[in-house]
Amino acid sequence: MEYTAIVQKTDDGWYVAQCEQIPAAITQGRTLEELDENLKDAISLILEVEKEDALKRFSGTKVFRRNLQMA
């Protein structure tokens, strides 16, 4: 999946970014490369926590899974 980073360069030279598709993913970096890695980490962590929360929410209930294709 591809994500879009909204990036701002601060007055003190840092890059700050937020993921457009996952607004809770916000981070910073001194370089664009560091920023990209930090944002990938933030996205991964948020998705893992959300997955764990979903599994807990449905724990002990009868569920089924369906795959969705996003354009």
PQR file with spaces between the fields and no chain letter, atoms N, CA, C, O and H, PARSE charges and radii, in Angstrom:
ATOM       1  N    MET     1       0.846   -1.176    0.000 -0.4000 1.5000
ATOM       2  CA   MET     1       0.000    0.000    0.000 -0.0000 2.0000
ATOM       3  C    MET     1       0.884    1.230    0.000  0.5500 1.7000
ATOM       4  O    MET     1       1.959    1.235    0.599 -0.5500 1.4000
ATOM       5  N    GLU     2       0.440    2.238   -0.654 -0.4000 1.5000
ATOM       6  CA   GLU     2       1.180    3.495   -0.739 -0.0000 2.0000
ATOM       7  C    GLU     2       0.510    4.531    0.161  0.5500 1.7000
ATOM       8  O    GLU     2      -0.716    4.635    0.203 -0.5500 1.4000
ATOM       9  H    GLU     2      -0.433    2.233   -1.141  0.4000 1.0000
ATOM      10  N    TYR     3       1.331    5.291    0.876 -0.4000 1.5000
ATOM      11  CA   TYR     3       0.839    6.335    1.767 -0.0000 2.0000
ATOM      12  C    TYR     3       1.403    7.679    1.334  0.5500 1.7000
ATOM      13  O    TYR     3       2.459    7.745    0.704 -0.5500 1.4000
ATOM      14  H    TYR     3       2.326    5.206    0.842  0.4000 1.0000
ATOM      15  N    THR     4       0.702    8.734    1.670 -0.4000 1.5000
ATOM      16  CA   THR     4       1.139   10.087    1.335 -0.0000 2.0000
ATOM      17  C    THR     4       1.550   10.813    2.593  0.5500 1.7000
ATOM      18  O    THR     4       0.805   10.848    3.572 -0.5500 1.4000
ATOM      19  H    THR     4      -0.156    8.680    2.181  0.4000 1.0000
ATOM      20  N    ALA     5       2.745   11.396    2.568 -0.4000 1.5000
ATOM      21  CA   ALA     5       3.243   12.187    3.691 -0.0000 2.0000
ATOM      22  C    ALA     5       3.033   13.665    3.393  0.5500 1.7000
ATOM      23  O    ALA     5       3.396   14.153    2.323 -0.5500 1.4000
ATOM      24  H    ALA     5       3.351   11.368    1.773  0.4000 1.0000
ATOM      25  N    ILE     6       2.447   14.366    4.345 -0.4000 1.5000
ATOM      26  CA   ILE     6       2.336   15.822    4.271 -0.0000 2.0000
ATOM      27  C    ILE     6       3.522   16.360    5.065  0.5500 1.7000
ATOM      28  O    ILE     6       3.614   16.138    6.272 -0.5500 1.4000
ATOM      29  H    ILE     6       2.152   13.970    5.215  0.4000 1.0000
ATOM      30  N    VAL     7       4.430   17.066    4.393 -0.4000 1.5000
ATOM      31  CA   VAL     7       5.719   17.431    4.986 -0.0000 2.0000
ATOM      32  C    VAL     7       5.856   18.943    5.104  0.5500 1.7000
ATOM      33  O    VAL     7       5.458   19.701    4.219 -0.5500 1.4000
ATOM      34  H    VAL     7       4.356   17.246    3.412  0.4000 1.0000
ATOM      35  N    GLN     8       6.433   19.353    6.229 -0.4000 1.5000
ATOM      36  CA   GLN     8       6.743   20.764    6.457 -0.0000 2.0000
ATOM      37  C    GLN     8       8.182   20.845    6.959  0.5500 1.7000
ATOM      38  O    GLN     8       8.596   20.052    7.805 -0.5500 1.4000
ATOM      39  H    GLN     8       6.756   18.737    6.947  0.4000 1.0000
ATOM      40  N    LYS     9       8.934   21.796    6.442 -0.4000 1.5000
ATOM      41  CA   LYS     9      10.281   22.031    6.960 -0.0000 2.0000
ATOM      42  C    LYS     9      10.188   23.180    7.952  0.5500 1.7000
ATOM      43  O    LYS     9       9.700   24.260    7.619 -0.5500 1.4000
ATOM      44  H    LYS     9       8.597   22.440    5.755  0.4000 1.0000
ATOM      45  N    THR    10      10.663   22.941    9.183 -0.4000 1.5000
ATOM      46  CA   THR    10      10.562   23.951   10.232 -0.0000 2.0000
ATOM      47  C    THR    10      11.683   24.979   10.103  0.5500 1.7000
ATOM      48  O    THR    10      12.652   24.775    9.372 -0.5500 1.4000
ATOM      49  H    THR    10      11.060   22.064    9.454  0.4000 1.0000
ATOM      50  N    ASP    11      11.534   26.071   10.817 -0.4000 1.5000
ATOM      51  CA   ASP    11      12.537   27.138   10.781 -0.0000 2.0000
ATOM      52  C    ASP    11      13.901   26.675   11.281  0.5500 1.7000
ATOM      53  O    ASP    11      14.931   27.217   10.882 -0.5500 1.4000
ATOM      54  H    ASP    11      10.747   26.237   11.411  0.4000 1.0000
ATOM      55  N    ASP    12      13.903   25.670   12.157 -0.4000 1.5000
ATOM      56  CA   ASP    12      15.183   25.179   12.685 -0.0000 2.0000
ATOM      57  C    ASP    12      15.739   24.004   11.883  0.5500 1.7000
ATOM      58  O    ASP    12      16.672   23.337   12.332 -0.5500 1.4000
ATOM      59  H    ASP    12      13.066   25.230   12.482  0.4000 1.0000
ATOM      60  N    GLY    13      15.175   23.743   10.699 -0.4000 1.5000
ATOM      61  CA   GLY    13      15.741   22.764    9.785 -0.0000 2.0000
ATOM      62  C    GLY    13      15.211   21.354    9.868  0.5500 1.7000
ATOM      63  O    GLY    13      15.625   20.504    9.080 -0.5500 1.4000
ATOM      64  H    GLY    13      14.417   24.285   10.335  0.4000 1.0000
ATOM      65  N    TRP    14      14.316   21.072   10.786 -0.4000 1.5000
ATOM      66  CA   TRP    14      13.721   19.739   10.904 -0.0000 2.0000
ATOM      67  C    TRP    14      12.595   19.590    9.885  0.5500 1.7000
ATOM      68  O    TRP    14      11.977   20.570    9.469 -0.5500 1.4000
ATOM      69  H    TRP    14      13.979   21.763   11.427  0.4000 1.0000
ATOM      70  N    TYR    15      12.346   18.345    9.493 -0.4000 1.5000
ATOM      71  CA   TYR    15      11.179   18.015    8.682 -0.0000 2.0000
ATOM      72  C    TYR    15      10.159   17.366    9.601  0.5500 1.7000
ATOM      73  O    TYR    15      10.494   16.491   10.400 -0.5500 1.4000
ATOM      74  H    TYR    15      12.849   17.549    9.831  0.4000 1.0000
ATOM      75  N    VAL    16       8.919   17.798    9.482 -0.4000 1.5000
ATOM      76  CA   VAL    16       7.815   17.236   10.260 -0.0000 2.0000
ATOM      77  C    VAL    16       6.796   16.710    9.257  0.5500 1.7000
ATOM      78  O    VAL    16       6.495   17.371    8.262 -0.5500 1.4000
ATOM      79  H    VAL    16       8.647   18.509    8.833  0.4000 1.0000
ATOM      80  N    ALA    17       6.264   15.515    9.522 -0.4000 1.5000
ATOM      81  CA   ALA    17       5.319   14.924    8.574 -0.0000 2.0000
ATOM      82  C    ALA    17       4.171   14.233    9.289  0.5500 1.7000
ATOM      83  O    ALA    17       4.292   13.765   10.421 -0.5500 1.4000
ATOM      84  H    ALA    17       6.508   14.979   10.330  0.4000 1.0000
ATOM      85  N    GLN    18       3.054   14.190    8.579 -0.4000 1.5000
ATOM      86  CA   GLN    18       1.864   13.477    9.012 -0.0000 2.0000
ATOM      87  C    GLN    18       1.403   12.644    7.828  0.5500 1.7000
ATOM      88  O    GLN    18       1.450   13.098    6.685 -0.5500 1.4000
ATOM      89  H    GLN    18       2.956   14.570    7.659  0.4000 1.0000
ATOM      90  N    CYS    19       0.961   11.434    8.101 -0.4000 1.5000
ATOM      91  CA   CYS    19       0.449   10.566    7.048 -0.0000 2.0000
ATOM      92  C    CYS    19      -0.980   10.990    6.711  0.5500 1.7000
ATOM      93  O    CYS    19      -1.841   11.054    7.589 -0.5500 1.4000
ATOM      94  H    CYS    19       0.923   11.065    9.029  0.4000 1.0000
ATOM      95  N    GLU    20      -1.217   11.272    5.450 -0.4000 1.5000
ATOM      96  CA   GLU    20      -2.546   11.725    5.021 -0.0000 2.0000
ATOM      97  C    GLU    20      -3.624   10.669    5.285  0.5500 1.7000
ATOM      98  O    GLU    20      -4.737   11.009    5.686 -0.5500 1.4000
ATOM      99  H    GLU    20      -0.518   11.219    4.737  0.4000 1.0000
ATOM     100  N    GLN    21      -3.301    9.400    5.063 -0.4000 1.5000
ATOM     101  CA   GLN    21      -4.282    8.325    5.227 -0.0000 2.0000
ATOM     102  C    GLN    21      -4.431    7.875    6.680  0.5500 1.7000
ATOM     103  O    GLN    21      -5.472    7.337    7.056 -0.5500 1.4000
ATOM     104  H    GLN    21      -2.397    9.123    4.737  0.4000 1.0000
ATOM     105  N    ILE    22      -3.404    8.089    7.494 -0.4000 1.5000
ATOM     106  CA   ILE    22      -3.439    7.702    8.913 -0.0000 2.0000
ATOM     107  C    ILE    22      -2.984    8.920    9.714  0.5500 1.7000
ATOM     108  O    ILE    22      -1.819    8.998   10.105 -0.5500 1.4000
ATOM     109  H    ILE    22      -2.558    8.526    7.188  0.4000 1.0000
ATOM     110  N    PRO    23      -3.884    9.870    9.964 -0.5600 1.5000
ATOM     111  CA   PRO    23      -3.508   11.143   10.589  0.2800 2.0000
ATOM     112  C    PRO    23      -2.818   11.021   11.948  0.5500 1.7000
ATOM     113  O    PRO    23      -2.105   11.939   12.355 -0.5500 1.4000
ATOM     114  N    ALA    24      -3.013    9.918   12.648 -0.4000 1.5000
ATOM     115  CA   ALA    24      -2.339    9.755   13.942 -0.0000 2.0000
ATOM     116  C    ALA    24      -0.837    9.521   13.774  0.5500 1.7000
ATOM     117  O    ALA    24      -0.082    9.645   14.738 -0.5500 1.4000
ATOM     118  H    ALA    24      -3.592    9.173   12.317  0.4000 1.0000
ATOM     119  N    ALA    25      -0.400    9.186   12.561 -0.4000 1.5000
ATOM     120  CA   ALA    25       1.026    8.948   12.301 -0.0000 2.0000
ATOM     121  C    ALA    25       1.702   10.284   12.006  0.5500 1.7000
ATOM     122  O    ALA    25       1.606   10.816   10.900 -0.5500 1.4000
ATOM     123  H    ALA    25      -1.013    9.086   11.778  0.4000 1.0000
ATOM     124  N    ILE    26       2.381   10.809   13.009 -0.4000 1.5000
ATOM     125  CA   ILE    26       3.085   12.086   12.916 -0.0000 2.0000
ATOM     126  C    ILE    26       4.494   11.872   13.455  0.5500 1.7000
ATOM     127  O    ILE    26       4.681   11.209   14.475 -0.5500 1.4000
ATOM     128  H    ILE    26       2.459   10.378   13.908  0.4000 1.0000
ATOM     129  N    THR    27       5.481   12.436   12.767 -0.4000 1.5000
ATOM     130  CA   THR    27       6.862   12.276   13.219 -0.0000 2.0000
ATOM     131  C    THR    27       7.724   13.401   12.663  0.5500 1.7000
ATOM     132  O    THR    27       7.231   14.318   12.007 -0.5500 1.4000
ATOM     133  H    THR    27       5.329   12.975   11.939  0.4000 1.0000
ATOM     134  N    GLN    28       9.022   13.310   12.941 -0.4000 1.5000
ATOM     135  CA   GLN    28       9.960   14.315   12.447 -0.0000 2.0000
ATOM     136  C    GLN    28      11.288   13.645   12.121  0.5500 1.7000
ATOM     137  O    GLN    28      11.533   12.501   12.506 -0.5500 1.4000
ATOM     138  H    GLN    28       9.422   12.565   13.474  0.4000 1.0000
ATOM     139  N    GLY    29      12.134   14.368   11.412 -0.4000 1.5000
ATOM     140  CA   GLY    29      13.467   13.877   11.090 -0.0000 2.0000
ATOM     141  C    GLY    29      14.350   15.020   10.651  0.5500 1.7000
ATOM     142  O    GLY    29      13.865   16.041   10.163 -0.5500 1.4000
ATOM     143  H    GLY    29      11.935   15.297   11.100  0.4000 1.0000
ATOM     144  N    ARG    30      15.642   14.850   10.825 -0.4000 1.5000
ATOM     145  CA   ARG    30      16.589   15.891   10.398 -0.0000 2.0000
ATOM     146  C    ARG    30      16.784   15.894    8.882  0.5500 1.7000
ATOM     147  O    ARG    30      17.085   16.931    8.291 -0.5500 1.4000
ATOM     148  H    ARG    30      16.037   14.021   11.221  0.4000 1.0000
ATOM     149  N    THR    31      16.610   14.724    8.256 -0.4000 1.5000
ATOM     150  CA   THR    31      16.705   14.610    6.799 -0.0000 2.0000
ATOM     151  C    THR    31      15.423   13.977    6.278  0.5500 1.7000
ATOM     152  O    THR    31      14.644   13.408    7.043 -0.5500 1.4000
ATOM     153  H    THR    31      16.366   13.881    8.736  0.4000 1.0000
ATOM     154  N    LEU    32      15.211   14.082    4.967 -0.4000 1.5000
ATOM     155  CA   LEU    32      14.028   13.442    4.385 -0.0000 2.0000
ATOM     156  C    LEU    32      14.108   11.928    4.509  0.5500 1.7000
ATOM     157  O    LEU    32      13.085   11.266    4.684 -0.5500 1.4000
ATOM     158  H    LEU    32      15.844   14.544    4.346  0.4000 1.0000
ATOM     159  N    GLU    33      15.305   11.378    4.420 -0.4000 1.5000
ATOM     160  CA   GLU    33      15.468    9.932    4.568 -0.0000 2.0000
ATOM     161  C    GLU    33      15.093    9.490    5.986  0.5500 1.7000
ATOM     162  O    GLU    33      14.390    8.496    6.170 -0.5500 1.4000
ATOM     163  H    GLU    33      16.135   11.916    4.277  0.4000 1.0000
ATOM     164  N    GLU    34      15.574   10.247    6.993 -0.4000 1.5000
ATOM     165  CA   GLU    34      15.233    9.928    8.382 -0.0000 2.0000
ATOM     166  C    GLU    34      13.730   10.105    8.607  0.5500 1.7000
ATOM     167  O    GLU    34      13.099    9.304    9.297 -0.5500 1.4000
ATOM     168  H    GLU    34      16.145   11.054    6.843  0.4000 1.0000
ATOM     169  N    LEU    35      13.173   11.147    8.028 -0.4000 1.5000
ATOM     170  CA   LEU    35      11.738   11.391    8.148 -0.0000 2.0000
ATOM     171  C    LEU    35      10.942   10.224    7.580  0.5500 1.7000
ATOM     172  O    LEU    35       9.991    9.755    8.206 -0.5500 1.4000
ATOM     173  H    LEU    35      13.685   11.798    7.468  0.4000 1.0000
ATOM     174  N    ASP    36      11.329    9.753    6.388 -0.4000 1.5000
ATOM     175  CA   ASP    36      10.626    8.623    5.766 -0.0000 2.0000
ATOM     176  C    ASP    36      10.667    7.384    6.651  0.5500 1.7000
ATOM     177  O    ASP    36       9.645    6.727    6.849 -0.5500 1.4000
ATOM     178  H    ASP    36      12.101   10.135    5.880  0.4000 1.0000
ATOM     179  N    GLU    37      11.838    7.064    7.180 -0.4000 1.5000
ATOM     180  CA   GLU    37      11.972    5.889    8.042 -0.0000 2.0000
ATOM     181  C    GLU    37      11.137    6.044    9.312  0.5500 1.7000
ATOM     182  O    GLU    37      10.472    5.100    9.740 -0.5500 1.4000
ATOM     183  H    GLU    37      12.668    7.598    7.019  0.4000 1.0000
ATOM     184  N    ASN    38      11.170    7.229    9.910 -0.4000 1.5000
ATOM     185  CA   ASN    38      10.393    7.468   11.128 -0.0000 2.0000
ATOM     186  C    ASN    38       8.894    7.379   10.855  0.5500 1.7000
ATOM     187  O    ASN    38       8.142    6.860   11.681 -0.5500 1.4000
ATOM     188  H    ASN    38      11.710    7.995    9.563  0.4000 1.0000
ATOM     189  N    LEU    39       8.458    7.880    9.705 -0.4000 1.5000
ATOM     190  CA   LEU    39       7.026    7.824    9.382 -0.0000 2.0000
ATOM     191  C    LEU    39       6.602    6.389    9.081  0.5500 1.7000
ATOM     192  O    LEU    39       5.507    5.974    9.462 -0.5500 1.4000
ATOM     193  H    LEU    39       9.068    8.301    9.034  0.4000 1.0000
ATOM     194  N    LYS    40       7.455    5.632    8.404 -0.4000 1.5000
ATOM     195  CA   LYS    40       7.145    4.204    8.172 -0.0000 2.0000
ATOM     196  C    LYS    40       6.998    3.474    9.504  0.5500 1.7000
ATOM     197  O    LYS    40       6.086    2.668    9.685 -0.5500 1.4000
ATOM     198  H    LYS    40       8.344    5.969    8.094  0.4000 1.0000
ATOM     199  N    ASP    41       7.909    3.767   10.433 -0.4000 1.5000
ATOM     200  CA   ASP    41       7.822    3.144   11.763 -0.0000 2.0000
ATOM     201  C    ASP    41       6.527    3.533   12.467  0.5500 1.7000
ATOM     202  O    ASP    41       5.859    2.682   13.056 -0.5500 1.4000
ATOM     203  H    ASP    41       8.650    4.422   10.286  0.4000 1.0000
ATOM     204  N    ALA    42       6.171    4.814   12.409 -0.4000 1.5000
ATOM     205  CA   ALA    42       4.945    5.289   13.064 -0.0000 2.0000
ATOM     206  C    ALA    42       3.715    4.606   12.466  0.5500 1.7000
ATOM     207  O    ALA    42       2.822    4.178   13.197 -0.5500 1.4000
ATOM     208  H    ALA    42       6.713    5.505   11.931  0.4000 1.0000
ATOM     209  N    ILE    43       3.671    4.506   11.150 -0.4000 1.5000
ATOM     210  CA   ILE    43       2.540    3.851   10.481 -0.0000 2.0000
ATOM     211  C    ILE    43       2.457    2.386   10.903  0.5500 1.7000
ATOM     212  O    ILE    43       1.378    1.895   11.238 -0.5500 1.4000
ATOM     213  H    ILE    43       4.396    4.854   10.556  0.4000 1.0000
ATOM     214  N    SER    44       3.586    1.690   10.888 -0.4000 1.5000
ATOM     215  CA   SER    44       3.605    0.276   11.274 -0.0000 2.0000
ATOM     216  C    SER    44       3.128    0.070   12.703  0.5500 1.7000
ATOM     217  O    SER    44       2.343   -0.838   12.975 -0.5500 1.4000
ATOM     218  H    SER    44       4.462    2.088   10.616  0.4000 1.0000
ATOM     219  N    LEU    45       3.601    0.913   13.614 -0.4000 1.5000
ATOM     220  CA   LEU    45       3.197    0.792   15.016 -0.0000 2.0000
ATOM     221  C    LEU    45       1.706    1.039   15.195  0.5500 1.7000
ATOM     222  O    LEU    45       1.032    0.303   15.916 -0.5500 1.4000
ATOM     223  H    LEU    45       4.239    1.650   13.393  0.4000 1.0000
ATOM     224  N    ILE    46       1.199    2.063   14.547 -0.4000 1.5000
ATOM     225  CA   ILE    46      -0.234    2.368   14.662 -0.0000 2.0000
ATOM     226  C    ILE    46      -1.072    1.234   14.104  0.5500 1.7000
ATOM     227  O    ILE    46      -2.064    0.839   14.718 -0.5500 1.4000
ATOM     228  H    ILE    46       1.747    2.660   13.961  0.4000 1.0000
ATOM     229  N    LEU    47      -0.691    0.702   12.950 -0.4000 1.5000
ATOM     230  CA   LEU    47      -1.453   -0.393   12.364 -0.0000 2.0000
ATOM     231  C    LEU    47      -1.408   -1.641   13.242  0.5500 1.7000
ATOM     232  O    LEU    47      -2.404   -2.356   13.350 -0.5500 1.4000
ATOM     233  H    LEU    47       0.114    1.023   12.451  0.4000 1.0000
ATOM     234  N    GLU    48      -0.270   -1.909   13.866 -0.4000 1.5000
ATOM     235  CA   GLU    48      -0.160   -3.069   14.754 -0.0000 2.0000
ATOM     236  C    GLU    48      -1.050   -2.899   15.980  0.5500 1.7000
ATOM     237  O    GLU    48      -1.739   -3.837   16.382 -0.5500 1.4000
ATOM     238  H    GLU    48       0.539   -1.328   13.778  0.4000 1.0000
ATOM     239  N    VAL    49      -1.039   -1.715   16.572 -0.4000 1.5000
ATOM     240  CA   VAL    49      -1.887   -1.454   17.745 -0.0000 2.0000
ATOM     241  C    VAL    49      -3.362   -1.557   17.365  0.5500 1.7000
ATOM     242  O    VAL    49      -4.154   -2.136   18.110 -0.5500 1.4000
ATOM     243  H    VAL    49      -0.479   -0.953   16.245  0.4000 1.0000
ATOM     244  N    GLU    50      -3.735   -1.004   16.219 -0.4000 1.5000
ATOM     245  CA   GLU    50      -5.126   -1.079   15.772 -0.0000 2.0000
ATOM     246  C    GLU    50      -5.544   -2.534   15.531  0.5500 1.7000
ATOM     247  O    GLU    50      -6.672   -2.920   15.840 -0.5500 1.4000
ATOM     248  H    GLU    50      -3.092   -0.534   15.614  0.4000 1.0000
ATOM     249  N    LYS    51      -4.634   -3.331   14.981 -0.4000 1.5000
ATOM     250  CA   LYS    51      -4.930   -4.743   14.750 -0.0000 2.0000
ATOM     251  C    LYS    51      -5.153   -5.459   16.079  0.5500 1.7000
ATOM     252  O    LYS    51      -6.112   -6.218   16.225 -0.5500 1.4000
ATOM     253  H    LYS    51      -3.719   -3.017   14.729  0.4000 1.0000
ATOM     254  N    GLU    52      -4.269   -5.219   17.045 -0.4000 1.5000
ATOM     255  CA   GLU    52      -4.416   -5.836   18.362 -0.0000 2.0000
ATOM     256  C    GLU    52      -5.727   -5.418   19.020  0.5500 1.7000
ATOM     257  O    GLU    52      -6.406   -6.243   19.631 -0.5500 1.4000
ATOM     258  H    GLU    52      -3.491   -4.602   16.925  0.4000 1.0000
ATOM     259  N    ASP    53      -6.083   -4.141   18.899 -0.4000 1.5000
ATOM     260  CA   ASP    53      -7.345   -3.657   19.472 -0.0000 2.0000
ATOM     261  C    ASP    53      -8.542   -4.340   18.821  0.5500 1.7000
ATOM     262  O    ASP    53      -9.501   -4.705   19.501 -0.5500 1.4000
ATOM     263  H    ASP    53      -5.531   -3.471   18.403  0.4000 1.0000
ATOM     264  N    ALA    54      -8.484   -4.512   17.509 -0.4000 1.5000
ATOM     265  CA   ALA    54      -9.589   -5.167   16.802 -0.0000 2.0000
ATOM     266  C    ALA    54      -9.723   -6.621   17.245  0.5500 1.7000
ATOM     267  O    ALA    54     -10.831   -7.119   17.446 -0.5500 1.4000
ATOM     268  H    ALA    54      -7.705   -4.216   16.957  0.4000 1.0000
ATOM     269  N    LEU    55      -8.586   -7.294   17.394 -0.4000 1.5000
ATOM     270  CA   LEU    55      -8.640   -8.694   17.835 -0.0000 2.0000
ATOM     271  C    LEU    55      -9.217   -8.805   19.242  0.5500 1.7000
ATOM     272  O    LEU    55      -9.983   -9.725   19.527 -0.5500 1.4000
ATOM     273  H    LEU    55      -7.686   -6.890   17.230  0.4000 1.0000
ATOM     274  N    LYS    56      -8.858   -7.883   20.112 -0.4000 1.5000
ATOM     275  CA   LYS    56      -9.409   -7.880   21.472 -0.0000 2.0000
ATOM     276  C    LYS    56     -10.907   -7.596   21.450  0.5500 1.7000
ATOM     277  O    LYS    56     -11.676   -8.218   22.181 -0.5500 1.4000
ATOM     278  H    LYS    56      -8.236   -7.136   19.880  0.4000 1.0000
ATOM     279  N    ARG    57     -11.310   -6.655   20.608 -0.4000 1.5000
ATOM     280  CA   ARG    57     -12.715   -6.248   20.532 -0.0000 2.0000
ATOM     281  C    ARG    57     -13.605   -7.427   20.168  0.5500 1.7000
ATOM     282  O    ARG    57     -14.718   -7.547   20.680 -0.5500 1.4000
ATOM     283  H    ARG    57     -10.685   -6.150   20.013  0.4000 1.0000
ATOM     284  N    PHE    58     -13.122   -8.295   19.287 -0.4000 1.5000
ATOM     285  CA   PHE    58     -13.933   -9.401   18.807 -0.0000 2.0000
ATOM     286  C    PHE    58     -13.583  -10.729   19.479  0.5500 1.7000
ATOM     287  O    PHE    58     -14.107  -11.775   19.094 -0.5500 1.4000
ATOM     288  H    PHE    58     -12.218   -8.197   18.871  0.4000 1.0000
ATOM     289  N    SER    59     -12.716  -10.693   20.463 -0.4000 1.5000
ATOM     290  CA   SER    59     -12.295  -11.905   21.159 -0.0000 2.0000
ATOM     291  C    SER    59     -13.512  -12.601   21.773  0.5500 1.7000
ATOM     292  O    SER    59     -14.341  -11.973   22.431 -0.5500 1.4000
ATOM     293  H    SER    59     -12.291   -9.844   20.776  0.4000 1.0000
ATOM     294  N    GLY    60     -13.594  -13.896   21.545 -0.4000 1.5000
ATOM     295  CA   GLY    60     -14.690  -14.676   22.126 -0.0000 2.0000
ATOM     296  C    GLY    60     -15.973  -14.622   21.332  0.5500 1.7000
ATOM     297  O    GLY    60     -16.973  -15.210   21.747 -0.5500 1.4000
ATOM     298  H    GLY    60     -12.920  -14.406   21.011  0.4000 1.0000
ATOM     299  N    THR    61     -15.978  -13.932   20.197 -0.4000 1.5000
ATOM     300  CA   THR    61     -17.182  -13.870   19.372 -0.0000 2.0000
ATOM     301  C    THR    61     -16.932  -14.610   18.067  0.5500 1.7000
ATOM     302  O    THR    61     -15.788  -14.842   17.675 -0.5500 1.4000
ATOM     303  H    THR    61     -15.166  -13.455   19.860  0.4000 1.0000
ATOM     304  N    LYS    62     -18.015  -14.975   17.406 -0.4000 1.5000
ATOM     305  CA   LYS    62     -17.917  -15.664   16.128 -0.0000 2.0000
ATOM     306  C    LYS    62     -17.795  -14.617   15.028  0.5500 1.7000
ATOM     307  O    LYS    62     -18.690  -13.794   14.834 -0.5500 1.4000
ATOM     308  H    LYS    62     -18.944  -14.786   17.724  0.4000 1.0000
ATOM     309  N    VAL    63     -16.684  -14.658   14.318 -0.4000 1.5000
ATOM     310  CA   VAL    63     -16.437  -13.682   13.248 -0.0000 2.0000
ATOM     311  C    VAL    63     -15.940  -14.402   12.004  0.5500 1.7000
ATOM     312  O    VAL    63     -15.578  -15.578   12.061 -0.5500 1.4000
ATOM     313  H    VAL    63     -15.957  -15.326   14.475  0.4000 1.0000
ATOM     314  N    PHE    64     -15.923  -13.699   10.887 -0.4000 1.5000
ATOM     315  CA   PHE    64     -15.266  -14.184    9.680 -0.0000 2.0000
ATOM     316  C    PHE    64     -14.539  -12.999    9.053  0.5500 1.7000
ATOM     317  O    PHE    64     -14.827  -11.846    9.370 -0.5500 1.4000
ATOM     318  H    PHE    64     -16.217  -12.744   10.841  0.4000 1.0000
ATOM     319  N    ARG    65     -13.603  -13.289    8.169 -0.4000 1.5000
ATOM     320  CA   ARG    65     -12.793  -12.245    7.541 -0.0000 2.0000
ATOM     321  C    ARG    65     -13.100  -12.180    6.051  0.5500 1.7000
ATOM     322  O    ARG    65     -13.416  -13.183    5.411 -0.5500 1.4000
ATOM     323  H    ARG    65     -13.369  -14.227    7.911  0.4000 1.0000
ATOM     324  N    ARG    66     -12.996  -10.960    5.520 -0.4000 1.5000
ATOM     325  CA   ARG    66     -13.152  -10.724    4.091 -0.0000 2.0000
ATOM     326  C    ARG    66     -12.030   -9.808    3.635  0.5500 1.7000
ATOM     327  O    ARG    66     -11.690   -8.850    4.329 -0.5500 1.4000
ATOM     328  H    ARG    66     -12.739  -10.145    6.040  0.4000 1.0000
ATOM     329  N    ASN    67     -11.457  -10.092    2.481 -0.4000 1.5000
ATOM     330  CA   ASN    67     -10.422   -9.231    1.923 -0.0000 2.0000
ATOM     331  C    ASN    67     -11.054   -8.111    1.108  0.5500 1.7000
ATOM     332  O    ASN    67     -12.016   -8.327    0.371 -0.5500 1.4000
ATOM     333  H    ASN    67     -11.734  -10.870    1.917  0.4000 1.0000
ATOM     334  N    LEU    68     -10.504   -6.925    1.249 -0.4000 1.5000
ATOM     335  CA   LEU    68     -10.965   -5.774    0.484 -0.0000 2.0000
ATOM     336  C    LEU    68      -9.839   -5.283   -0.407  0.5500 1.7000
ATOM     337  O    LEU    68      -8.687   -5.213    0.021 -0.5500 1.4000
ATOM     338  H    LEU    68      -9.722   -6.750    1.847  0.4000 1.0000
ATOM     339  N    GLN    69     -10.163   -4.947   -1.627 -0.4000 1.5000
ATOM     340  CA   GLN    69      -9.185   -4.369   -2.540 -0.0000 2.0000
ATOM     341  C    GLN    69      -9.437   -2.869   -2.631  0.5500 1.7000
ATOM     342  O    GLN    69     -10.542   -2.421   -2.936 -0.5500 1.4000
ATOM     343  H    GLN    69     -11.098   -5.003   -1.975  0.4000 1.0000
ATOM     344  N    MET    70      -8.391   -2.115   -2.360 -0.4000 1.5000
ATOM     345  CA   MET    70      -8.482   -0.657   -2.419 -0.0000 2.0000
ATOM     346  C    MET    70      -7.856   -0.172   -3.722  0.5500 1.7000
ATOM     347  O    MET    70      -6.828   -0.688   -4.162 -0.5500 1.4000
ATOM     348  H    MET    70      -7.493   -2.479   -2.112  0.4000 1.0000
ATOM     349  N    ALA    71      -8.472    0.796   -4.312 -0.4000 1.5000
ATOM     350  CA   ALA    71      -7.926    1.359   -5.573 -0.0000 2.0000
ATOM     351  C    ALA    71      -6.806    2.309   -5.294  0.5500 1.7000
ATOM     352  O    ALA    71      -6.231    2.874   -6.224 -0.5500 1.4000
ATOM     353  H    ALA    71      -9.307    1.215   -3.955  0.4000 1.0000
